[in-house]
């Protein structure tokens, strides 16, 4: 093991590019899972950083008394309790910006797939039904004349909004406070926005405040021509209420890239023809994942070399004393 280099713990799976780059700058340490029972006395004493792709519990963090930084692979960091890390003085980083455009592209693609039923149309052709039975049925929905409400308007939400402008749809958004300088209509509550639009794109992080906020009441307000797209986090949507709304025609269709209990998807959703589903591929291009991996490692390098992480999350705006 290289001497004098910070020891970085990697619990469980991690992007290969991160694993390839870490040894050039650090002394990596590996455990099979984020389980505090796997932390030996040597690991506890020597580890000063963690690179994580997924969830780590608070007792795992607490088992590392010399921990300084948790570098999270992903813009969402709900798998790390940043508030708890802050109490420990541990900086948490994520990977914003580098995946913004890719996720925005996915959101638009999923919206079009859902409204125009393109995956079903492709299967119609592949199964030989076009030749045997004739043209695929006309899609009952269209983007023409729609009003799209964005639930969340951070970096990715703004990128989605820019793309939506080119489709000529009306755009609204719901956030806790209005964003200055925007012409989009702001709604102070999610239900009020649902009543005013016929399409909702969910792009908020998973927090206690957003947990299952897209519920039966909001879906009822969205209405029978309503379309729900979720590229944020699965826990934001009450999946049982969504399946019921789709079955009963309370809303027209849904497109989902994220689910509450990934990789498991409720059978009630998979059984519905008016649902388009993706296996959480919002940022899943090689180019974007490489950029995310580089930012994970670059955050660690910056922290130990300069005393300031590149992309710390809001809860942990810490700096490091450099000897």
Secondary structure, DSSP 8 states (H G I E B T S, - for coil): --SSS-EEEEES---HHHHHHHTTTSEEEEESSS-GGG--HHHHHHEEEEEESS---HHHHHT-TT--EEEESSS--TTS-HHHHHHTT-EEE---STTHHHHHHHHHHHHHHHHHTHHHHHHHHHTTHHHHH-S----S--STT-EEEEE--SHHHHHHHHHHHTTT-EEEEE-SS--TT--SEEESSHHHHHHH-SEEEE-----TTTTT-B-HHHHHHH-TT-EEEE-S-GGGB-HHHHHHHHHHTSSSEEEES--TBTTB--HHHHT-TTEEE-SS-TT-SHHHHHHHHHHHHHHHHHHHHHS--SSB-GGG-------
